[in-house]
Amino acid sequence: AAFTIPADGRDIYQIFVMPSGLTETRTVAAMEFRPGNRRVVHHAIAIVDSTGTARRRDAATPEPGYPTFGGFGILPTGFLGGWAPGNLPHRLQEGMGRELPAGADIVVQIHYHPTGKPESDRSELGLYFTPKPAAKLVRNLPLVSRDIDIPAGESAYKRMVRFTTPEQLTVVGIMPHMHLLGREMKTRAIKPDGGEIPLVWIRDWDFNWQDTYIYRAPISVPAGTRFEVDAVYDNSAANPRNPQSPPKRVVWGEQTENEMCVCFMAVVTKDNAAAVKLRQEFFKQLVTPSMILRFLGGD
């Protein structure tokens, strides 16, 4: 059934739950999201839920899916991929994939932005499986900062993220994400010996042209490598993409008129133990209690 978006009001975060129907664990080589109504679909993120929690929340609401104020209302057991305007499906390198366990649910968050008139949407999601189980499991490492507070009129507001990996990593892909005030994002890896590896540099950010970049040759970095994200925002009246006229103060948030600073990295660790250690360090260095609340759907 189609989902209905009202003419106005706050942005909507609706969570849709789809049983995978799998009787055995598979690995996903690529994900394709097709927005049904591009006028209202801001972005989509697909995760895995092996606990049944999202399914129970969905059953408790009369409409398709269930609402949150951002986040998913659950803690995911896996990540499948995301879509934003301009994003195309990309297949991971040979022998790599994201795990989708038997019996798990596919949970999709769609962010809707009202247009001023009633709208409806029926988006589609496609998964492409590897022919045999992938030898290397790909995991998500979001380099994120919520520390955003852009004064009205500021034309070159800078934000940065720093993360040091405790384990050897192989970076297979990257996806920068900002909103309408974003102008530039540069991400690089600084190895313990001082050597620098450029990962992505977008000099003229366009919200309507966001993509995931899969490296032709995966990039291996040693433990102790520091990842650096540097972003620039323009909240001046001279920015033609500024949604506010005159400009207003803008902070981090889930609404389209808010801002974000995230660089999603697709990485491979040497084993599950290294993945656990990486996750622990991610929470230690980058995650705050308020971020967990937002992910769970708190306002």
Stockholm file with secondary structure:
# STOCKHOLM 1.0

chainA/1-299         AAFTIPADGRDIYQIFVMPSGLTETRTVAAMEFRPGNRRVVHHAIAIVDSTGTARRRDAATPEPGYPTFGGFGILPTGFLGGWAPGNLPHRLQEGMGRELPAGADIVVQIHYHPTGKPESDRSELGLYFTPKPAAKLVRNLPLVSRDIDIPAGESAYKRMVRFTTPEQLTVVGIMPHMHLLGREMKTRAIKPDGGEIPLVWIRDWDFNWQDTYIYRAPISVPAGTRFEVDAVYDNSAANPRNPQSPPKRVVWGEQTENEMCVCFMAVVTKDNAAAVKLRQEFFKQLVTPSMILRFLGGD
#=GR chainA/1-299 SS CCEEECSSSSCEEEEEEEECCCSSCEEEEEEEEECSCTTTEEEEEEEEESSSHHHHHHHTSSSSSEEESSSCSSCCSEEEEEECTTCCCCCCCTTEEEEECTTCEEEEEEEECCCSSCEEECCEEEEEECSSCCSEECEEEEEECCCCEECTTCSSEEEEEEEECSSCEEEEEEEEECCTTEEEEEEEEECTTSCEEEEEEESSCCTTCCCCEEEEEEEEECTTCEEEEEEEECCSTTCTTCSSSSCCCEEBCSSTTSBCCEEEEEEEESSHHHHHHHHHHHHHHHCCHHHHHHHTTCC
#=GC SS_cons         CCEEECSSSSCEEEEEEEECCCSSCEEEEEEEEECSCTTTEEEEEEEEESSSHHHHHHHTSSSSSEEESSSCSSCCSEEEEEECTTCCCCCCCTTEEEEECTTCEEEEEEEECCCSSCEEECCEEEEEECSSCCSEECEEEEEECCCCEECTTCSSEEEEEEEECSSCEEEEEEEEECCTTEEEEEEEEECTTSCEEEEEEESSCCTTCCCCEEEEEEEEECTTCEEEEEEEECCSTTCTTCSSSSCCCEEBCSSTTSBCCEEEEEEEESSHHHHHHHHHHHHHHHCCHHHHHHHTTCC
//
